[in-house]
Amino acid sequence: MKTTLKLATLAAALSLSLSAMATDITGAGATFPYAVYTKWAEAYKGATGNQVNYQGIGSGGGIKQIKAKTVDFAGTDAPLTEAELDQAHLVQFPGVIGGATIVFNLPGVESGHLKLDGATTADIFRGAISKWNDARIARLNPGVALPNTAITIVHRSDGSGTTYVVSNYLALQSMAFKRDVGAEKVVNWPANSMGGKGNPGVAANVQKIVGAIGYVDYADAMENHLKFAALKNKAGHFVLPTQEAMAAAAHANFKVRGMAPSMLDQSGKDSWPMVSATFILGYEHGDAAKQKAVSEFFTWSLSNGQKMAQDLGFVALPPSVVKMVEAEMKNLK
């Protein structure tokens, strides 16, 4: 009896000791990788007992919070420049690769059957094309019954990395779009537009409004059963947003400061035009226990969570890039 009691007491003490050693960490930022970061956190807690909390508040919010030192790490789809990283004393590395999609609500037109090219898409999103039966859309879609329905643009209302990816792609296709709308996390959308908070907010508004067109990440498009457009890529082929098409565009040189090469509008007949990595921001110098916990979480996730990311619609980082990320995380001191 005494032996059993002693063992129980020892087990309880050991449990308390391990609990005290565990370091919980918090992160906030991009909604684009929210599903994969929370999935990783759930699996990581099951494997290690350590808690990771991530809030999807938009890339702009995540950048603000890490600069204010209110989180242990941040997520952003809009990478910081070398100068921004130096000024804020931050380290940046990619987490996963994904794609933005153009989604629409047009009764009678099935998902994947609407074809758009870059210039036409840019004219739609800057308000120069305001009806679905416009001749420029019709030329790309012979045989498709396009209605005389007004176009409503649905965009992110918060500072958004997804907006950054889409607007930078459209700015490459159209100088008029770059001039009128811009290419940033927050841009100047035209009058025939409305905002939604986070990718889920955009998805909900597209579903509600007949004639709507918007943009969300591939995972949210699939989860919400949204109709998506085929886009004409740089090679002149109309492609659908699939993981294979995103992987075809994901060949880039990550050996740059901040590890943020552009993957937009890549050559290759199978490449999806709007592909980007999503990025993690950490401190160059911070609390030792927290820094160690952030490093351990992402090291574990990149080693054990690639299949989870793929199941959620993302593209895994190439093994060579994972090694580079692991080396970069050593700069979290």
Contacts in CASP RR format, 6 or more apart in sequence:
PFRMAT RR
TARGET T0000
AUTHOR 0000-0000-0000
METHOD contacts of the structure
MODEL  1
MKTTLKLATLAAALSLSLSAMATDITGAGATFPYAVYTKWAEAYKGATGN
QVNYQGIGSGGGIKQIKAKTVDFAGTDAPLTEAELDQAHLVQFPGVIGGA
TIVFNLPGVESGHLKLDGATTADIFRGAISKWNDARIARLNPGVALPNTA
ITIVHRSDGSGTTYVVSNYLALQSMAFKRDVGAEKVVNWPANSMGGKGNP
GVAANVQKIVGAIGYVDYADAMENHLKFAALKNKAGHFVLPTQEAMAAAA
HANFKVRGMAPSMLDQSGKDSWPMVSATFILGYEHGDAAKQKAVSEFFTW
SLSNGQKMAQDLGFVALPPSVVKMVEAEMKNLK
22 48 0 8 1.000
22 49 0 8 1.000
22 50 0 8 1.000
22 51 0 8 1.000
23 50 0 8 1.000
23 289 0 8 1.000
23 290 0 8 1.000
23 292 0 8 1.000
23 293 0 8 1.000
24 50 0 8 1.000
24 51 0 8 1.000
24 52 0 8 1.000
24 53 0 8 1.000
24 293 0 8 1.000
25 50 0 8 1.000
25 51 0 8 1.000
25 52 0 8 1.000
25 53 0 8 1.000
25 72 0 8 1.000
25 73 0 8 1.000
25 290 0 8 1.000
25 293 0 8 1.000
25 294 0 8 1.000
25 297 0 8 1.000
26 52 0 8 1.000
26 53 0 8 1.000
26 54 0 8 1.000
26 55 0 8 1.000
26 71 0 8 1.000
26 72 0 8 1.000
27 52 0 8 1.000
27 53 0 8 1.000
27 54 0 8 1.000
27 55 0 8 1.000
27 62 0 8 1.000
27 65 0 8 1.000
27 71 0 8 1.000
27 72 0 8 1.000
27 73 0 8 1.000
27 74 0 8 1.000
27 75 0 8 1.000
28 54 0 8 1.000
28 55 0 8 1.000
28 56 0 8 1.000
28 57 0 8 1.000
28 61 0 8 1.000
28 62 0 8 1.000
28 65 0 8 1.000
28 71 0 8 1.000
28 74 0 8 1.000
28 75 0 8 1.000
29 54 0 8 1.000
29 55 0 8 1.000
29 56 0 8 1.000
29 57 0 8 1.000
29 58 0 8 1.000
29 59 0 8 1.000
29 60 0 8 1.000
29 61 0 8 1.000
29 62 0 8 1.000
29 63 0 8 1.000
29 65 0 8 1.000
29 74 0 8 1.000
29 75 0 8 1.000
29 76 0 8 1.000
30 56 0 8 1.000
30 58 0 8 1.000
30 59 0 8 1.000
30 62 0 8 1.000
30 75 0 8 1.000
30 76 0 8 1.000
30 77 0 8 1.000
30 160 0 8 1.000
30 161 0 8 1.000
30 162 0 8 1.000
30 278 0 8 1.000
31 56 0 8 1.000
31 57 0 8 1.000
31 58 0 8 1.000
31 160 0 8 1.000
31 162 0 8 1.000
31 198 0 8 1.000
31 199 0 8 1.000
31 200 0 8 1.000
31 217 0 8 1.000
32 59 0 8 1.000
32 77 0 8 1.000
32 98 0 8 1.000
32 161 0 8 1.000
32 162 0 8 1.000
32 199 0 8 1.000
32 217 0 8 1.000
32 219 0 8 1.000
32 278 0 8 1.000
33 75 0 8 1.000
33 77 0 8 1.000
33 95 0 8 1.000
33 96 0 8 1.000
33 278 0 8 1.000
33 314 0 8 1.000
34 54 0 8 1.000
34 56 0 8 1.000
35 219 0 8 1.000
35 223 0 8 1.000
35 312 0 8 1.000
36 96 0 8 1.000
36 219 0 8 1.000
36 308 0 8 1.000
36 309 0 8 1.000
36 312 0 8 1.000
36 314 0 8 1.000
37 52 0 8 1.000
37 54 0 8 1.000
37 75 0 8 1.000
38 54 0 8 1.000
39 308 0 8 1.000
39 309 0 8 1.000
39 312 0 8 1.000
40 52 0 8 1.000
40 297 0 8 1.000
40 301 0 8 1.000
40 305 0 8 1.000
40 308 0 8 1.000
40 309 0 8 1.000
41 51 0 8 1.000
41 52 0 8 1.000
41 53 0 8 1.000
41 54 0 8 1.000
41 297 0 8 1.000
43 304 0 8 1.000
43 305 0 8 1.000
43 308 0 8 1.000
44 50 0 8 1.000
44 52 0 8 1.000
44 297 0 8 1.000
44 300 0 8 1.000
44 301 0 8 1.000
45 51 0 8 1.000
45 52 0 8 1.000
47 300 0 8 1.000
47 304 0 8 1.000
48 296 0 8 1.000
48 300 0 8 1.000
50 293 0 8 1.000
50 296 0 8 1.000
50 297 0 8 1.000
52 297 0 8 1.000
56 198 0 8 1.000
57 65 0 8 1.000
57 158 0 8 1.000
58 158 0 8 1.000
58 159 0 8 1.000
58 160 0 8 1.000
58 161 0 8 1.000
58 198 0 8 1.000
59 75 0 8 1.000
59 76 0 8 1.000
59 77 0 8 1.000
59 78 0 8 1.000
59 159 0 8 1.000
59 160 0 8 1.000
59 161 0 8 1.000
59 162 0 8 1.000
59 164 0 8 1.000
59 185 0 8 1.000
60 76 0 8 1.000
60 78 0 8 1.000
60 158 0 8 1.000
60 159 0 8 1.000
60 160 0 8 1.000
60 161 0 8 1.000
60 185 0 8 1.000
61 74 0 8 1.000
61 158 0 8 1.000
61 159 0 8 1.000
62 71 0 8 1.000
62 74 0 8 1.000
62 75 0 8 1.000
62 76 0 8 1.000
62 281 0 8 1.000
63 74 0 8 1.000
63 76 0 8 1.000
63 78 0 8 1.000
63 80 0 8 1.000
63 281 0 8 1.000
65 71 0 8 1.000
65 74 0 8 1.000
66 73 0 8 1.000
66 74 0 8 1.000
66 88 0 8 1.000
66 90 0 8 1.000
66 281 0 8 1.000
66 282 0 8 1.000
66 283 0 8 1.000
67 88 0 8 1.000
69 283 0 8 1.000
72 282 0 8 1.000
72 290 0 8 1.000
72 293 0 8 1.000
72 294 0 8 1.000
73 280 0 8 1.000
73 281 0 8 1.000
73 282 0 8 1.000
73 294 0 8 1.000
74 280 0 8 1.000
74 281 0 8 1.000
74 282 0 8 1.000
75 278 0 8 1.000
75 279 0 8 1.000
75 280 0 8 1.000
75 281 0 8 1.000
76 161 0 8 1.000
76 278 0 8 1.000
76 279 0 8 1.000
76 281 0 8 1.000
77 160 0 8 1.000
77 161 0 8 1.000
77 162 0 8 1.000
77 164 0 8 1.000
77 165 0 8 1.000
77 276 0 8 1.000
77 278 0 8 1.000
77 279 0 8 1.000
78 160 0 8 1.000
78 161 0 8 1.000
78 164 0 8 1.000
78 165 0 8 1.000
78 184 0 8 1.000
78 185 0 8 1.000
79 92 0 8 1.000
79 258 0 8 1.000
79 260 0 8 1.000
79 277 0 8 1.000
79 279 0 8 1.000
80 88 0 8 1.000
80 90 0 8 1.000
80 92 0 8 1.000
80 258 0 8 1.000
80 260 0 8 1.000
80 279 0 8 1.000
80 281 0 8 1.000
82 257 0 8 1.000
82 258 0 8 1.000
84 90 0 8 1.000
85 91 0 8 1.000
85 92 0 8 1.000
85 257 0 8 1.000
85 258 0 8 1.000
89 283 0 8 1.000
89 284 0 8 1.000
89 285 0 8 1.000
90 281 0 8 1.000
90 282 0 8 1.000
90 283 0 8 1.000
90 284 0 8 1.000
91 258 0 8 1.000
91 281 0 8 1.000
91 282 0 8 1.000
91 283 0 8 1.000
91 284 0 8 1.000
91 328 0 8 1.000
91 329 0 8 1.000
91 331 0 8 1.000
91 332 0 8 1.000
92 258 0 8 1.000
92 259 0 8 1.000
92 260 0 8 1.000
92 279 0 8 1.000
92 280 0 8 1.000
92 281 0 8 1.000
92 282 0 8 1.000
93 258 0 8 1.000
93 259 0 8 1.000
93 279 0 8 1.000
93 280 0 8 1.000
93 298 0 8 1.000
93 324 0 8 1.000
93 325 0 8 1.000
93 328 0 8 1.000
93 329 0 8 1.000
94 254 0 8 1.000
94 259 0 8 1.000
94 260 0 8 1.000
94 277 0 8 1.000
94 278 0 8 1.000
94 279 0 8 1.000
94 280 0 8 1.000
94 317 0 8 1.000
94 321 0 8 1.000
94 325 0 8 1.000
95 277 0 8 1.000
95 278 0 8 1.000
95 279 0 8 1.000
95 280 0 8 1.000
95 298 0 8 1.000
95 302 0 8 1.000
95 317 0 8 1.000
95 325 0 8 1.000
96 277 0 8 1.000
96 278 0 8 1.000
96 309 0 8 1.000
96 314 0 8 1.000
96 315 0 8 1.000
96 316 0 8 1.000
96 317 0 8 1.000
97 246 0 8 1.000
97 247 0 8 1.000
97 250 0 8 1.000
97 263 0 8 1.000
97 275 0 8 1.000
97 276 0 8 1.000
97 277 0 8 1.000
97 278 0 8 1.000
97 314 0 8 1.000
97 315 0 8 1.000
97 316 0 8 1.000
97 317 0 8 1.000
98 217 0 8 1.000
98 218 0 8 1.000
98 246 0 8 1.000
98 275 0 8 1.000
98 276 0 8 1.000
98 277 0 8 1.000
98 278 0 8 1.000
98 313 0 8 1.000
98 314 0 8 1.000
98 315 0 8 1.000
99 165 0 8 1.000
99 217 0 8 1.000
99 218 0 8 1.000
99 241 0 8 1.000
99 246 0 8 1.000
99 272 0 8 1.000
99 274 0 8 1.000
99 275 0 8 1.000
99 276 0 8 1.000
100 162 0 8 1.000
100 165 0 8 1.000
100 166 0 8 1.000
100 169 0 8 1.000
100 215 0 8 1.000
100 216 0 8 1.000
100 217 0 8 1.000
100 218 0 8 1.000
100 274 0 8 1.000
100 276 0 8 1.000
101 215 0 8 1.000
101 216 0 8 1.000
101 217 0 8 1.000
101 218 0 8 1.000
101 221 0 8 1.000
101 226 0 8 1.000
101 228 0 8 1.000
101 229 0 8 1.000
101 241 0 8 1.000
101 274 0 8 1.000
102 116 0 8 1.000
102 121 0 8 1.000
102 213 0 8 1.000
102 214 0 8 1.000
102 215 0 8 1.000
102 228 0 8 1.000
102 229 0 8 1.000
102 231 0 8 1.000
103 203 0 8 1.000
103 206 0 8 1.000
103 213 0 8 1.000
103 214 0 8 1.000
103 215 0 8 1.000
103 216 0 8 1.000
103 221 0 8 1.000
103 226 0 8 1.000
103 227 0 8 1.000
103 228 0 8 1.000
103 229 0 8 1.000
104 114 0 8 1.000
104 206 0 8 1.000
104 211 0 8 1.000
104 212 0 8 1.000
104 213 0 8 1.000
104 214 0 8 1.000
104 227 0 8 1.000
104 228 0 8 1.000
104 229 0 8 1.000
105 206 0 8 1.000
105 207 0 8 1.000
105 208 0 8 1.000
105 209 0 8 1.000
105 210 0 8 1.000
105 211 0 8 1.000
105 212 0 8 1.000
105 213 0 8 1.000
105 227 0 8 1.000
106 114 0 8 1.000
106 132 0 8 1.000
106 146 0 8 1.000
106 147 0 8 1.000
106 149 0 8 1.000
106 210 0 8 1.000
106 211 0 8 1.000
106 227 0 8 1.000
107 147 0 8 1.000
107 210 0 8 1.000
108 145 0 8 1.000
109 144 0 8 1.000
109 145 0 8 1.000
109 146 0 8 1.000
109 227 0 8 1.000
110 227 0 8 1.000
111 226 0 8 1.000
111 227 0 8 1.000
111 228 0 8 1.000
112 227 0 8 1.000
112 228 0 8 1.000
112 229 0 8 1.000
112 230 0 8 1.000
112 240 0 8 1.000
113 141 0 8 1.000
113 144 0 8 1.000
113 230 0 8 1.000
114 141 0 8 1.000
114 144 0 8 1.000
114 227 0 8 1.000
114 229 0 8 1.000
114 230 0 8 1.000
115 140 0 8 1.000
115 141 0 8 1.000
115 229 0 8 1.000
115 230 0 8 1.000
115 231 0 8 1.000
115 232 0 8 1.000
115 238 0 8 1.000
116 124 0 8 1.000
116 137 0 8 1.000
116 140 0 8 1.000
116 229 0 8 1.000
116 230 0 8 1.000
116 231 0 8 1.000
116 232 0 8 1.000
117 140 0 8 1.000
117 173 0 8 1.000
117 231 0 8 1.000
117 232 0 8 1.000
118 169 0 8 1.000
118 170 0 8 1.000
118 173 0 8 1.000
118 174 0 8 1.000
118 231 0 8 1.000
118 232 0 8 1.000
118 273 0 8 1.000
119 173 0 8 1.000
119 174 0 8 1.000
120 129 0 8 1.000
120 136 0 8 1.000
120 137 0 8 1.000
120 140 0 8 1.000
121 170 0 8 1.000
121 173 0 8 1.000
121 229 0 8 1.000
121 231 0 8 1.000
122 170 0 8 1.000
122 171 0 8 1.000
122 173 0 8 1.000
122 174 0 8 1.000
122 176 0 8 1.000
122 177 0 8 1.000
123 129 0 8 1.000
123 136 0 8 1.000
123 174 0 8 1.000
123 176 0 8 1.000
123 177 0 8 1.000
124 137 0 8 1.000
124 151 0 8 1.000
124 153 0 8 1.000
124 213 0 8 1.000
125 153 0 8 1.000
125 166 0 8 1.000
125 170 0 8 1.000
125 177 0 8 1.000
125 181 0 8 1.000
125 189 0 8 1.000
125 190 0 8 1.000
125 213 0 8 1.000
126 170 0 8 1.000
126 174 0 8 1.000
126 176 0 8 1.000
126 177 0 8 1.000
126 180 0 8 1.000
126 181 0 8 1.000
126 190 0 8 1.000
127 151 0 8 1.000
127 153 0 8 1.000
127 190 0 8 1.000
127 191 0 8 1.000
127 192 0 8 1.000
128 176 0 8 1.000
129 136 0 8 1.000
129 137 0 8 1.000
129 151 0 8 1.000
130 150 0 8 1.000
130 151 0 8 1.000
130 192 0 8 1.000
131 148 0 8 1.000
131 149 0 8 1.000
131 150 0 8 1.000
131 151 0 8 1.000
132 146 0 8 1.000
132 147 0 8 1.000
132 148 0 8 1.000
132 149 0 8 1.000
132 150 0 8 1.000
132 151 0 8 1.000
132 211 0 8 1.000
133 146 0 8 1.000
133 147 0 8 1.000
133 148 0 8 1.000
133 149 0 8 1.000
137 146 0 8 1.000
138 144 0 8 1.000
138 146 0 8 1.000
140 232 0 8 1.000
149 210 0 8 1.000
149 211 0 8 1.000
150 192 0 8 1.000
150 211 0 8 1.000
151 192 0 8 1.000
151 211 0 8 1.000
151 212 0 8 1.000
151 213 0 8 1.000
152 192 0 8 1.000
152 193 0 8 1.000
152 194 0 8 1.000
152 209 0 8 1.000
152 211 0 8 1.000
152 212 0 8 1.000
152 213 0 8 1.000
153 189 0 8 1.000
153 190 0 8 1.000
153 192 0 8 1.000
153 193 0 8 1.000
153 194 0 8 1.000
153 212 0 8 1.000
153 213 0 8 1.000
153 214 0 8 1.000
154 193 0 8 1.000
154 194 0 8 1.000
154 195 0 8 1.000
154 196 0 8 1.000
154 202 0 8 1.000
154 205 0 8 1.000
154 206 0 8 1.000
154 209 0 8 1.000
154 212 0 8 1.000
154 213 0 8 1.000
154 214 0 8 1.000
155 163 0 8 1.000
155 187 0 8 1.000
155 189 0 8 1.000
155 193 0 8 1.000
155 194 0 8 1.000
155 195 0 8 1.000
155 196 0 8 1.000
155 202 0 8 1.000
155 214 0 8 1.000
155 215 0 8 1.000
156 162 0 8 1.000
156 163 0 8 1.000
156 195 0 8 1.000
156 196 0 8 1.000
156 197 0 8 1.000
156 198 0 8 1.000
156 199 0 8 1.000
156 202 0 8 1.000
157 195 0 8 1.000
157 196 0 8 1.000
157 197 0 8 1.000
157 198 0 8 1.000
158 196 0 8 1.000
158 197 0 8 1.000
158 198 0 8 1.000
159 185 0 8 1.000
159 186 0 8 1.000
160 185 0 8 1.000
160 186 0 8 1.000
160 198 0 8 1.000
161 185 0 8 1.000
162 199 0 8 1.000
162 215 0 8 1.000
162 216 0 8 1.000
162 217 0 8 1.000
163 184 0 8 1.000
163 185 0 8 1.000
163 186 0 8 1.000
163 187 0 8 1.000
163 215 0 8 1.000
164 183 0 8 1.000
164 184 0 8 1.000
164 185 0 8 1.000
165 264 0 8 1.000
165 274 0 8 1.000
165 276 0 8 1.000
166 215 0 8 1.000
166 274 0 8 1.000
167 177 0 8 1.000
167 181 0 8 1.000
167 182 0 8 1.000
167 183 0 8 1.000
167 184 0 8 1.000
167 187 0 8 1.000
168 183 0 8 1.000
168 262 0 8 1.000
168 264 0 8 1.000
169 264 0 8 1.000
169 265 0 8 1.000
169 273 0 8 1.000
169 274 0 8 1.000
170 177 0 8 1.000
170 178 0 8 1.000
170 181 0 8 1.000
170 183 0 8 1.000
171 177 0 8 1.000
171 178 0 8 1.000
171 181 0 8 1.000
171 182 0 8 1.000
171 183 0 8 1.000
172 264 0 8 1.000
172 265 0 8 1.000
173 265 0 8 1.000
180 188 0 8 1.000
180 190 0 8 1.000
181 187 0 8 1.000
181 188 0 8 1.000
181 189 0 8 1.000
181 190 0 8 1.000
182 188 0 8 1.000
189 195 0 8 1.000
194 205 0 8 1.000
194 209 0 8 1.000
195 201 0 8 1.000
195 202 0 8 1.000
195 205 0 8 1.000
196 202 0 8 1.000
196 204 0 8 1.000
196 205 0 8 1.000
199 216 0 8 1.000
199 217 0 8 1.000
199 220 0 8 1.000
200 220 0 8 1.000
200 224 0 8 1.000
202 214 0 8 1.000
202 215 0 8 1.000
202 216 0 8 1.000
202 220 0 8 1.000
203 216 0 8 1.000
203 220 0 8 1.000
203 221 0 8 1.000
203 224 0 8 1.000
203 226 0 8 1.000
204 224 0 8 1.000
205 212 0 8 1.000
206 212 0 8 1.000
206 213 0 8 1.000
206 214 0 8 1.000
206 216 0 8 1.000
206 226 0 8 1.000
207 224 0 8 1.000
207 226 0 8 1.000
216 224 0 8 1.000
216 226 0 8 1.000
218 241 0 8 1.000
218 243 0 8 1.000
218 246 0 8 1.000
218 313 0 8 1.000
218 314 0 8 1.000
219 312 0 8 1.000
219 313 0 8 1.000
219 314 0 8 1.000
220 226 0 8 1.000
221 228 0 8 1.000
221 241 0 8 1.000
222 313 0 8 1.000
228 240 0 8 1.000
228 241 0 8 1.000
230 238 0 8 1.000
230 239 0 8 1.000
230 240 0 8 1.000
231 238 0 8 1.000
231 239 0 8 1.000
231 241 0 8 1.000
231 272 0 8 1.000
231 273 0 8 1.000
231 274 0 8 1.000
232 238 0 8 1.000
232 239 0 8 1.000
233 239 0 8 1.000
233 265 0 8 1.000
233 266 0 8 1.000
233 268 0 8 1.000
233 269 0 8 1.000
233 271 0 8 1.000
233 272 0 8 1.000
233 273 0 8 1.000
234 265 0 8 1.000
234 266 0 8 1.000
234 267 0 8 1.000
234 268 0 8 1.000
234 271 0 8 1.000
234 273 0 8 1.000
235 267 0 8 1.000
235 268 0 8 1.000
235 269 0 8 1.000
235 271 0 8 1.000
236 269 0 8 1.000
237 269 0 8 1.000
237 270 0 8 1.000
239 245 0 8 1.000
239 270 0 8 1.000
239 271 0 8 1.000
239 272 0 8 1.000
239 273 0 8 1.000
240 272 0 8 1.000
241 272 0 8 1.000
241 274 0 8 1.000
242 272 0 8 1.000
243 310 0 8 1.000
243 313 0 8 1.000
243 314 0 8 1.000
243 315 0 8 1.000
244 270 0 8 1.000
245 270 0 8 1.000
245 271 0 8 1.000
245 272 0 8 1.000
246 272 0 8 1.000
246 275 0 8 1.000
246 315 0 8 1.000
247 315 0 8 1.000
248 266 0 8 1.000
248 268 0 8 1.000
248 270 0 8 1.000
248 271 0 8 1.000
248 272 0 8 1.000
249 263 0 8 1.000
249 266 0 8 1.000
249 268 0 8 1.000
249 271 0 8 1.000
249 272 0 8 1.000
249 273 0 8 1.000
249 275 0 8 1.000
250 263 0 8 1.000
250 275 0 8 1.000
250 315 0 8 1.000
250 318 0 8 1.000
251 266 0 8 1.000
252 261 0 8 1.000
252 262 0 8 1.000
252 263 0 8 1.000
252 266 0 8 1.000
253 261 0 8 1.000
254 261 0 8 1.000
254 321 0 8 1.000
254 324 0 8 1.000
255 324 0 8 1.000
258 279 0 8 1.000
259 277 0 8 1.000
259 279 0 8 1.000
259 321 0 8 1.000
259 324 0 8 1.000
259 325 0 8 1.000
259 328 0 8 1.000
260 277 0 8 1.000
260 279 0 8 1.000
262 276 0 8 1.000
263 275 0 8 1.000
263 276 0 8 1.000
263 277 0 8 1.000
264 273 0 8 1.000
264 274 0 8 1.000
264 275 0 8 1.000
264 276 0 8 1.000
265 273 0 8 1.000
266 273 0 8 1.000
266 275 0 8 1.000
275 315 0 8 1.000
277 317 0 8 1.000
280 298 0 8 1.000
282 294 0 8 1.000
282 332 0 8 1.000
283 291 0 8 1.000
283 332 0 8 1.000
284 331 0 8 1.000
284 332 0 8 1.000
284 333 0 8 1.000
285 333 0 8 1.000
286 332 0 8 1.000
286 333 0 8 1.000
291 332 0 8 1.000
291 333 0 8 1.000
294 329 0 8 1.000
294 332 0 8 1.000
295 329 0 8 1.000
295 330 0 8 1.000
295 332 0 8 1.000
298 325 0 8 1.000
298 329 0 8 1.000
299 326 0 8 1.000
299 329 0 8 1.000
302 317 0 8 1.000
302 322 0 8 1.000
302 325 0 8 1.000
302 326 0 8 1.000
303 322 0 8 1.000
306 316 0 8 1.000
306 317 0 8 1.000
309 315 0 8 1.000
309 316 0 8 1.000
310 316 0 8 1.000
317 325 0 8 1.000
END
